[in-house]
Amino acid sequence: MLISDPGLVSLGLHRKILDLITNDKIVILFSDIEANPKDINVHKGAEIAQRENVDMIIAFGGGSVIDAA
């Protein structure tokens, strides 16, 4: 699972990372992160990760993304 913020996603900066890691893997992008993330952001990401059986999380962004990851 690649976690990023909406600003970086809107600029397309996440695509380079996706290109590097998606050879034969399915990567889920989660970008529903706000500045100073709230527990609802973390829980939403965790629900997706559990549902999709995610085995790795990559945080791409600043402190808020890292906090949420």
C-alpha positions in Angstrom: 0.0 0.0 0.0 1.4 3.4 -1.0 0.2 6.2 1.3 0.5 9.7 0.1 -1.2 13.0 0.4 -3.7 14.4 -2.1 -1.4 17.2 -3.2 1.4 14.9 -4.3 -1.1 12.6 -6.0 -2.7 15.6 -7.9 0.8 16.5 -9.1 1.4 12.9 -10.2 4.6 12.6 -8.1 3.4 9.2 -6.8 3.5 7.6 -10.3 7.3 7.2 -10.3 7.1 5.1 -7.2 4.2 3.1 -8.5 6.2 2.4 -11.7 9.1 1.1 -9.7 7.1 -1.2 -7.4 4.3 -2.6 -9.5 6.1 -5.1 -11.7 4.1 -8.1 -10.8 2.4 -6.7 -7.7 -0.9 -5.0 -7.1 -0.4 -1.7 -5.3 -3.2 0.1 -3.5 -2.9 3.9 -3.4 -4.4 5.6 -0.3 -4.4 9.3 -0.3 -7.2 10.3 2.0 -4.8 12.0 4.4 -5.3 15.5 5.8 -2.8 17.7 7.5 -2.4 16.6 11.1 -4.3 13.4 10.4 -7.2 12.4 12.6 -7.9 8.9 13.8 -10.6 8.6 11.1 -7.9 8.9 8.4 -5.8 6.1 10.1 -8.8 3.9 10.6 -9.9 4.2 7.0 -6.5 3.3 5.8 -6.3 0.4 8.2 -9.6 -1.0 7.0 -8.5 -0.9 3.4 -5.2 -2.6 4.4 -6.9 -5.4 6.2 -9.5 -5.9 3.5 -6.9 -6.1 0.8 -4.4 -8.2 2.9 -1.7 -5.6 2.5 1.7 -6.8 3.6 3.7 -3.6 3.2 3.1 0.1 3.6 5.2 2.8 1.9 4.7 6.4 3.1 5.4 9.0 0.4 5.1 12.5 1.7 5.7 14.6 4.7 5.0 14.2 8.4 1.2 13.8 8.1 1.6 10.9 5.7 4.2 9.3 7.9 2.0 9.8 11.0 -0.9 8.2 9.2 1.1 5.3 7.9 
